[in-house]
Amino acid sequence: AKLNLGLKILNKRPDQYHNISSIFVAINLHDIMEFIPAESFNLKCSNQDVPLDKTNTIYKAYNILNQKYRFKHQYKIILHKSIPIKSGLGGGSSNAAGALKALNKLYKLNLKHQELLDMCLKIGSDVPFFIEGGIKLIKGRGEIIEKYTASILKSLFFLLVFPHFSISTKWAYNKLKNTLEDGVDSPKFPALDSNVDWKLFENDFEKVVGSTYPEMHEIKESLE
């Protein structure tokens, strides 16, 4: 899974995606995928709320590779879900990147790093980040990935609170569209060192989501 330390949504692009600026941090909350040799491709999941059709990101990853390489033997993939769905933690994107990396190794495709990144973008904007993980500054629609120094994070823990509601990213973007301004410059996030002011890491979705789910503001106020 990943966290967003700050998220600024700058504008909507001609390709209908959004330009963003955010710091992504990979954390140790994770799903597990099992790859079992099988007569035909099959996808199972421990969470019955996860769709197993062509909209599933693992399915998309498998399909992209299978269409190109026409696999002679197949795998049954079992997804053991721990990352809550529709939580903004990138579970689906992480699954897609993990599937691409695993299949690249299992089928000995020897795909290069850039080839994997190009395939990731066909699945979703957050997928490329999970090829490497770590701590990165993310720009564009997710394809611009830069290293970000954050030595202080090694000494910190993150507390995740999962409320009773979940948020569709598409819904959140649609709610936000009326407030976007064209030509907005990318924000400069502060250095992640011992003097960091965490209030400078704003998330543009916070007001949008909080207006519909005020419980989110209550949770934040309680923590503060």
Secondary structure, 3 states (H helix, E strand, C coil): CEEEEEEEEEEECCCCCEEEEEEEEECCCCCEEEEEEECCCEEEECCCCCCCCCCCHHHHHHHHHHHHHCCCCEEEEEEECCCCCCCCCCHHHHHHHHHHHHHHHHCCCCCCHHHHHHHHHHHCCCCCHHHHCCEEEEEECCCEEEECCCHHHHHCCCCCCCCCCCCCHHHHHHHHHHHCCCCCCCCCCCCCCCCCCHHHCCECHHHHHHHHCCHHHHHHHHHC
